[in-house]
Amino acid sequence: MNTNLSLIGAPVETGASQPGCLMGPDALRTAGMADTLRSLGYEVRDHGNAGSIADNDVSHDNDAIRNLRETVGWSRSLDDIGYRSATEGNLPVFLGGDHSISMGSIPAVTRYAAGKGQPQFVLWLDAHPDFHTLDSTRSGNLHGTPVAYVTGQPGFEGVFPALPVAVDAHNVCMFGIRSVDERERENLTRCGVTVHDMRAIDEYGVPVLLDAFLERVRAANGALHVSLDVDFLDPTIAPAVGTTVPGGATFREAHLIMEMLHDSALVSSLDVVELNPFLDERGRTAKLMVDLVASLFGKRVMDRPTRSY
């Protein structure tokens, strides 16, 4: 795994319905993200928070869509910054922000991987598949559309930037899913996305399911992007998210996934998204997210101090 890490703040909340995610990057910094990663031996450069310029030339017939121009602007900005970071030899870590940041982060790393002749894989850790298109979304919240966009589903043309390279839908694996709209379910099946909902995790356990996906990435010499949404976790341990769904991953399940990802040495980029500090309890969720990222980058179970809240 690359030891040069690039922290890219993405204070985006235009894709969500509840304000507060724009504070996410700074909350992760306050919880010690950079210092924690440095303590594990990484060279960490914090690029600060990215900015966005709304694209005034875009529109769509779906009147439910909210903040389209601003979100398109963010996708362009994060694509540029993420691609530049990767080409400079860094592993980009995008600190969100709502999940619409993946409409910039994933195209950036996919473009970089394609230049190296590598297929892009995505591990989507989320309660939701975020597989709506601009036509199918009824909420109008664009954090529900990134996977459809980055896999090249129809309906984004002429609105969001054209994708030089789309992610093959067969290379997307979703973990922890437990809230899916009917249109999303149909499209996920049609496109061949691998979906492991919480029942699958209950029945088979994390290692069997994750090992199978990681072996596919390894066999293809692929690049692996991990997108970690706060609502992947059970809200009893991670309350700071506006889209809570009961029955999420436990503390140990989440850490096991991160530890297995580190052991695989396959991760080439990361999103940490949907942290809403306004909904947190004395920084509890922010600290947990930093701790999970630390596990992904090699922190061991025996290194963990006792913590009181």
DRENDO-1510 file (C-alpha; in Angstrom, 1 decimal, always signed):
<recs>
REC; n; res; u; v; w
REC; 1; MET; +0.0; +0.0; +0.0 .
REC; 2; ASN; +1.2; +3.5; -0.9 .
REC; 3; THR; +2.8; +5.2; +2.2 .
REC; 4; ASN; +2.2; +8.7; +0.8 .
REC; 5; LEU; -1.3; +9.8; +1.7 .
REC; 6; SER; -3.0; +12.9; +0.4 .
REC; 7; LEU; -6.0; +14.2; +2.5 .
REC; 8; ILE; -8.5; +16.1; +0.3 .
REC; 9; GLY; -11.3; +17.9; +2.2 .
REC; 10; ALA; -14.6; +17.8; +0.4 .
REC; 11; PRO; -17.0; +20.0; +2.4 .
REC; 12; VAL; -20.0; +19.0; +0.3 .
REC; 13; GLU; -23.6; +19.0; +1.5 .
REC; 14; THR; -25.4; +19.8; -1.8 .
REC; 15; GLY; -26.2; +16.2; -2.4 .
REC; 16; ALA; -28.0; +15.7; +0.9 .
REC; 17; SER; -31.3; +17.0; +2.4 .
REC; 18; GLN; -30.0; +17.7; +5.9 .
REC; 19; PRO; -27.3; +20.4; +6.4 .
REC; 20; GLY; -24.2; +19.6; +8.4 .
REC; 21; CYS; -22.0; +17.4; +6.2 .
REC; 22; LEU; -19.9; +20.4; +5.1 .
REC; 23; MET; -18.4; +20.3; +8.6 .
REC; 24; GLY; -17.3; +16.7; +8.1 .
REC; 25; PRO; -13.7; +17.2; +6.9 .
REC; 26; ASP; -12.8; +19.5; +9.7 .
REC; 27; ALA; -14.4; +17.2; +12.3 .
REC; 28; LEU; -12.3; +14.4; +11.0 .
REC; 29; ARG; -9.2; +16.6; +11.3 .
REC; 30; THR; -10.2; +17.6; +14.8 .
REC; 31; ALA; -10.6; +13.9; +15.7 .
REC; 32; GLY; -6.9; +13.4; +14.7 .
REC; 33; MET; -7.0; +12.0; +11.2 .
REC; 34; ALA; -3.6; +13.3; +10.0 .
REC; 35; ASP; -1.7; +12.7; +13.3 .
REC; 36; THR; -3.1; +9.2; +13.6 .
REC; 37; LEU; -2.0; +8.2; +10.1 .
REC; 38; ARG; +1.5; +9.8; +10.7 .
REC; 39; SER; +1.8; +7.8; +13.9 .
REC; 40; LEU; +1.5; +4.6; +11.7 .
REC; 41; GLY; +4.4; +5.7; +9.6 .
REC; 42; TYR; +2.7; +7.4; +6.7 .
REC; 43; GLU; +3.8; +10.6; +5.0 .
REC; 44; VAL; +0.6; +12.7; +5.1 .
REC; 45; ARG; -0.1; +15.9; +3.2 .
REC; 46; ASP; -3.3; +17.7; +4.0 .
REC; 47; HIS; -4.4; +19.7; +1.0 .
REC; 48; GLY; -7.1; +21.5; +3.0 .
REC; 49; ASN; -10.7; +21.8; +1.7 .
REC; 50; ALA; -11.4; +21.8; -2.0 .
REC; 51; GLY; -13.7; +24.4; -3.5 .
REC; 52; SER; -16.4; +24.3; -6.2 .
REC; 53; ILE; -17.7; +26.6; -8.8 .
REC; 54; ALA; -21.4; +26.0; -9.7 .
REC; 55; ASP; -21.9; +25.0; -13.4 .
REC; 56; ASN; -24.6; +27.4; -14.5 .
REC; 57; ASP; -25.0; +25.7; -17.9 .
REC; 58; VAL; -26.5; +22.4; -16.6 .
REC; 59; SER; -30.2; +21.5; -16.0 .
REC; 60; HIS; -32.4; +18.5; -16.0 .
REC; 61; ASP; -36.1; +17.9; -16.6 .
REC; 62; ASN; -36.6; +16.1; -13.2 .
REC; 63; ASP; -37.8; +19.0; -11.0 .
REC; 64; ALA; -37.1; +17.1; -7.8 .
REC; 65; ILE; -33.4; +17.3; -8.2 .
REC; 66; ARG; -31.8; +19.6; -5.7 .
REC; 67; ASN; -28.5; +21.7; -6.1 .
REC; 68; LEU; -27.7; +20.2; -9.4 .
REC; 69; ARG; -25.3; +22.9; -10.6 .
REC; 70; GLU; -23.4; +23.0; -7.3 .
REC; 71; THR; -23.0; +19.2; -7.2 .
REC; 72; VAL; -21.8; +19.1; -10.8 .
REC; 73; GLY; -19.3; +21.8; -9.9 .
REC; 74; TRP; -18.0; +19.7; -7.0 .
REC; 75; SER; -17.7; +16.6; -9.2 .
REC; 76; ARG; -15.4; +18.5; -11.6 .
REC; 77; SER; -13.3; +20.0; -8.8 .
REC; 78; LEU; -12.8; +16.7; -6.9 .
REC; 79; ASP; -12.0; +14.9; -10.2 .
REC; 80; ASP; -9.3; +17.4; -11.0 .
REC; 81; ILE; -7.8; +17.4; -7.5 .
REC; 82; GLY; -8.0; +13.6; -7.0 .
REC; 83; TYR; -6.4; +12.9; -10.4 .
REC; 84; ARG; -3.6; +15.3; -9.7 .
REC; 85; SER; -2.9; +13.8; -6.3 .
REC; 86; ALA; -2.7; +10.3; -7.7 .
REC; 87; THR; -0.4; +11.3; -10.5 .
REC; 88; GLU; +1.9; +12.9; -7.9 .
REC; 89; GLY; +2.3; +9.4; -6.4 .
REC; 90; ASN; -0.1; +9.8; -3.5 .
REC; 91; LEU; -2.9; +7.6; -2.2 .
REC; 92; PRO; -5.9; +10.0; -2.2 .
REC; 93; VAL; -8.1; +10.1; +1.0 .
REC; 94; PHE; -11.2; +12.1; +0.4 .
REC; 95; LEU; -12.8; +13.5; +3.5 .
REC; 96; GLY; -16.5; +14.3; +3.0 .
REC; 97; GLY; -19.0; +15.7; +2.8 .
REC; 98; ASP; -22.0; +13.8; +1.6 .
REC; 99; HIS; -21.7; +10.8; -0.7 .
REC; 100; SER; -22.1; +12.8; -3.9 .
REC; 101; ILE; -18.3; +13.5; -3.5 .
REC; 102; SER; -17.8; +10.0; -5.1 .
REC; 103; MET; -19.1; +11.5; -8.4 .
REC; 104; GLY; -15.7; +13.3; -8.4 .
REC; 105; SER; -13.4; +11.0; -6.4 .
REC; 106; ILE; -14.1; +7.8; -8.3 .
REC; 107; PRO; -13.8; +9.2; -11.8 .
REC; 108; ALA; -10.5; +10.7; -10.8 .
REC; 109; VAL; -8.9; +7.4; -9.5 .
REC; 110; THR; -10.5; +5.4; -12.3 .
REC; 111; ARG; -8.9; +7.7; -14.9 .
REC; 112; TYR; -5.6; +7.3; -13.2 .
REC; 113; ALA; -5.9; +3.5; -13.0 .
REC; 114; ALA; -6.8; +3.3; -16.7 .
REC; 115; GLY; -3.6; +5.2; -17.5 .
REC; 116; LYS; -1.7; +2.4; -15.8 .
REC; 117; GLY; -3.7; -0.3; -17.5 .
REC; 118; GLN; -5.5; -1.3; -14.4 .
REC; 119; PRO; -9.3; -2.0; -14.0 .
REC; 120; GLN; -11.0; -0.1; -11.3 .
REC; 121; PHE; -12.8; -1.9; -8.5 .
REC; 122; VAL; -15.0; -0.3; -5.9 .
REC; 123; LEU; -16.0; -1.5; -2.4 .
REC; 124; TRP; -19.1; +0.4; -1.4 .
REC; 125; LEU; -19.7; +0.3; +2.4 .
REC; 126; ASP; -23.1; +1.8; +2.9 .
REC; 127; ALA; -26.7; +1.2; +4.0 .
REC; 128; HIS; -27.8; +2.4; +0.5 .
REC; 129; PRO; -26.7; +1.4; -3.0 .
REC; 130; ASP; -26.9; +5.0; -4.3 .
REC; 131; PHE; -27.8; +3.6; -7.7 .
REC; 132; HIS; -30.5; +6.1; -8.8 .
REC; 133; THR; -30.2; +8.0; -12.0 .
REC; 134; LEU; -31.2; +11.6; -12.6 .
REC; 135; ASP; -34.4; +10.3; -14.0 .
REC; 136; SER; -35.3; +7.8; -11.3 .
REC; 137; THR; -34.5; +9.9; -8.2 .
REC; 138; ARG; -37.7; +11.0; -6.4 .
REC; 139; SER; -36.0; +12.6; -3.4 .
REC; 140; GLY; -33.8; +14.7; -5.7 .
REC; 141; ASN; -30.9; +14.2; -3.3 .
REC; 142; LEU; -27.8; +13.5; -5.5 .
REC; 143; HIS; -26.0; +11.6; -2.8 .
REC; 144; GLY; -28.2; +8.8; -4.0 .
REC; 145; THR; -26.8; +8.7; -7.5 .
REC; 146; PRO; -23.0; +8.3; -7.5 .
REC; 147; VAL; -22.7; +4.6; -8.3 .
REC; 148; ALA; -25.1; +4.8; -11.2 .
REC; 149; TYR; -23.0; +7.7; -12.6 .
REC; 150; VAL; -19.5; +6.2; -12.2 .
REC; 151; THR; -20.7; +2.9; -13.8 .
REC; 152; GLY; -21.9; +4.8; -16.8 .
REC; 153; GLN; -25.6; +4.3; -16.4 .
REC; 154; PRO; -27.7; +6.3; -18.9 .
REC; 155; GLY; -29.2; +9.7; -18.1 .
REC; 156; PHE; -26.2; +11.7; -16.9 .
REC; 157; GLU; -25.1; +12.7; -20.4 .
REC; 158; GLY; -24.8; +16.4; -21.0 .
REC; 159; VAL; -25.3; +17.1; -17.3 .
REC; 160; PHE; -22.4; +15.6; -15.4 .
REC; 161; PRO; -18.9; +15.5; -17.0 .
REC; 162; ALA; -18.5; +12.7; -19.6 .
REC; 163; LEU; -16.5; +9.8; -18.1 .
REC; 164; PRO; -13.2; +9.0; -19.9 .
REC; 165; VAL; -13.5; +5.6; -18.3 .
REC; 166; ALA; -16.5; +4.1; -16.5 .
REC; 167; VAL; -16.2; +1.6; -13.7 .
REC; 168; ASP; -17.5; -1.8; -14.9 .
REC; 169; ALA; -20.6; -2.5; -12.8 .
REC; 170; HIS; -19.3; -6.1; -12.3 .
REC; 171; ASN; -16.4; -4.6; -10.4 .
REC; 172; VAL; -18.5; -3.0; -7.7 .
REC; 173; CYS; -19.1; -4.8; -4.5 .
REC; 174; MET; -21.6; -3.4; -1.9 .
REC; 175; PHE; -21.5; -4.3; +1.8 .
REC; 176; GLY; -24.0; -3.6; +4.5 .
REC; 177; ILE; -26.9; -2.7; +2.2 .
REC; 178; ARG; -30.3; -2.5; +3.9 .
REC; 179; SER; -32.4; +0.2; +2.3 .
REC; 180; VAL; -33.0; -0.2; -1.4 .
REC; 181; ASP; -35.7; +1.4; -3.7 .
REC; 182; GLU; -37.4; -0.8; -6.2 .
REC; 183; ARG; -35.9; +0.9; -9.2 .
REC; 184; GLU; -32.5; +0.6; -7.7 .
REC; 185; ARG; -33.0; -3.1; -7.0 .
REC; 186; GLU; -34.0; -3.8; -10.6 .
REC; 187; ASN; -31.0; -1.9; -12.0 .
REC; 188; LEU; -28.5; -3.5; -9.6 .
REC; 189; THR; -29.6; -6.9; -10.8 .
REC; 190; ARG; -29.6; -5.9; -14.4 .
REC; 191; CYS; -26.1; -4.5; -14.2 .
REC; 192; GLY; -24.5; -7.3; -12.2 .
REC; 193; VAL; -23.4; -5.3; -9.2 .
REC; 194; THR; -22.4; -7.6; -6.3 .
REC; 195; VAL; -24.7; -6.7; -3.3 .
REC; 196; HIS; -24.1; -8.2; +0.1 .
REC; 197; ASP; -26.8; -7.0; +2.4 .
REC; 198; MET; -26.8; -7.3; +6.2 .
REC; 199; ARG; -28.6; -10.7; +5.9 .
REC; 200; ALA; -25.7; -12.0; +3.8 .
REC; 201; ILE; -23.2; -10.8; +6.3 .
REC; 202; ASP; -25.2; -12.4; +9.1 .
REC; 203; GLU; -25.4; -15.7; +7.2 .
REC; 204; TYR; -21.9; -16.0; +5.8 .
REC; 205; GLY; -19.8; -13.6; +7.8 .
REC; 206; VAL; -17.4; -10.9; +6.6 .
REC; 207; PRO; -14.3; -13.0; +5.8 .
REC; 208; VAL; -15.9; -15.3; +3.2 .
REC; 209; LEU; -17.7; -12.5; +1.3 .
REC; 210; LEU; -14.8; -10.0; +1.4 .
REC; 211; ASP; -12.1; -12.5; +0.6 .
REC; 212; ALA; -14.0; -13.5; -2.6 .
REC; 213; PHE; -14.1; -9.9; -3.8 .
REC; 214; LEU; -10.5; -9.1; -2.8 .
REC; 215; GLU; -9.3; -12.2; -4.7 .
REC; 216; ARG; -11.1; -10.9; -7.8 .
REC; 217; VAL; -9.3; -7.6; -7.5 .
REC; 218; ARG; -6.0; -9.3; -7.0 .
REC; 219; ALA; -6.5; -11.7; -10.0 .
REC; 220; ALA; -7.3; -8.7; -12.2 .
REC; 221; ASN; -4.3; -6.6; -10.9 .
REC; 222; GLY; -7.0; -4.0; -10.2 .
REC; 223; ALA; -7.0; -0.7; -8.3 .
REC; 224; LEU; -9.4; -0.7; -5.4 .
REC; 225; HIS; -11.3; +2.3; -4.2 .
REC; 226; VAL; -13.1; +2.0; -0.8 .
REC; 227; SER; -16.0; +4.3; -0.1 .
REC; 228; LEU; -17.0; +4.3; +3.6 .
REC; 229; ASP; -20.3; +5.9; +4.5 .
REC; 230; VAL; -21.1; +6.5; +8.2 .
REC; 231; ASP; -24.5; +4.9; +7.8 .
REC; 232; PHE; -22.8; +1.6; +6.9 .
REC; 233; LEU; -22.4; +1.4; +10.7 .
REC; 234; ASP; -25.2; +0.8; +13.1 .
REC; 235; PRO; -26.5; +4.1; +14.4 .
REC; 236; THR; -26.1; +3.0; +18.0 .
REC; 237; ILE; -22.3; +3.3; +17.5 .
REC; 238; ALA; -22.3; +6.0; +14.8 .
REC; 239; PRO; -25.2; +8.5; +15.3 .
REC; 240; ALA; -23.7; +11.4; +13.3 .
REC; 241; VAL; -25.5; +10.8; +10.0 .
REC; 242; GLY; -28.7; +12.1; +8.5 .
REC; 243; THR; -29.7; +8.8; +6.9 .
REC; 244; THR; -29.7; +6.3; +9.8 .
REC; 245; VAL; -30.9; +2.8; +9.1 .
REC; 246; PRO; -31.1; +0.3; +12.0 .
REC; 247; GLY; -29.2; -3.0; +11.8 .
REC; 248; GLY; -25.9; -1.8; +10.4 .
REC; 249; ALA; -22.4; -3.1; +10.8 .
REC; 250; THR; -21.1; -3.6; +14.4 .
REC; 251; PHE; -17.9; -2.2; +15.7 .
REC; 252; ARG; -16.0; -5.4; +15.2 .
REC; 253; GLU; -17.5; -6.2; +11.8 .
REC; 254; ALA; -16.4; -2.8; +10.6 .
REC; 255; HIS; -12.9; -3.1; +12.0 .
REC; 256; LEU; -12.5; -6.6; +10.6 .
REC; 257; ILE; -13.3; -5.3; +7.1 .
REC; 258; MET; -10.7; -2.5; +7.6 .
REC; 259; GLU; -8.1; -4.9; +8.9 .
REC; 260; MET; -8.7; -7.3; +6.0 .
REC; 261; LEU; -8.3; -4.5; +3.5 .
REC; 262; HIS; -5.0; -3.5; +5.0 .
REC; 263; ASP; -3.8; -7.1; +4.9 .
REC; 264; SER; -4.7; -7.3; +1.2 .
REC; 265; ALA; -2.4; -4.3; +0.3 .
REC; 266; LEU; -4.9; -3.6; -2.5 .
REC; 267; VAL; -6.5; -0.3; -1.5 .
REC; 268; SER; -5.4; +2.6; -3.7 .
REC; 269; SER; -7.9; +5.3; -2.7 .
REC; 270; LEU; -10.5; +6.0; +0.0 .
REC; 271; ASP; -13.7; +8.1; +0.6 .
REC; 272; VAL; -14.9; +8.8; +4.2 .
REC; 273; VAL; -18.4; +10.3; +3.8 .
REC; 274; GLU; -21.7; +11.4; +5.3 .
REC; 275; LEU; -20.3; +12.5; +8.7 .
REC; 276; ASN; -22.6; +15.2; +10.0 .
REC; 277; PRO; -21.0; +16.6; +13.2 .
REC; 278; PHE; -24.1; +18.6; +14.0 .
REC; 279; LEU; -25.7; +15.2; +14.8 .
REC; 280; ASP; -22.8; +13.7; +16.7 .
REC; 281; GLU; -22.3; +13.1; +20.5 .
REC; 282; ARG; -19.1; +14.8; +21.7 .
REC; 283; GLY; -17.2; +13.7; +18.5 .
REC; 284; ARG; -18.0; +10.1; +19.1 .
REC; 285; THR; -18.7; +9.2; +15.4 .
REC; 286; ALA; -15.8; +11.3; +14.1 .
REC; 287; LYS; -13.4; +9.5; +16.4 .
REC; 288; LEU; -14.8; +6.1; +15.4 .
REC; 289; MET; -14.3; +7.0; +11.7 .
REC; 290; VAL; -10.7; +8.0; +12.3 .
REC; 291; ASP; -10.2; +4.7; +14.2 .
REC; 292; LEU; -11.6; +2.7; +11.3 .
REC; 293; VAL; -9.4; +4.5; +8.8 .
REC; 294; ALA; -6.4; +3.8; +11.1 .
REC; 295; SER; -7.3; +0.1; +10.9 .
REC; 296; LEU; -7.4; +0.2; +7.1 .
REC; 297; PHE; -3.9; +1.7; +7.3 .
REC; 298; GLY; -2.5; -0.9; +9.7 .
REC; 299; LYS; -3.4; -0.1; +13.3 .
REC; 300; ARG; -3.5; -3.3; +15.2 .
REC; 301; VAL; -6.1; -4.5; +17.8 .
REC; 302; MET; -3.4; -4.6; +20.5 .
REC; 303; ASP; -2.6; -1.0; +19.9 .
REC; 304; ARG; -6.0; +0.2; +21.0 .
REC; 305; PRO; -6.2; +2.1; +24.3 .
REC; 306; THR; -9.3; +2.0; +26.6 .
REC; 307; ARG; -11.6; +4.9; +25.7 .
REC; 308; SER; -14.4; +6.4; +27.7 .
REC; 309; TYR; -17.2; +8.6; +26.3 .
</recs>
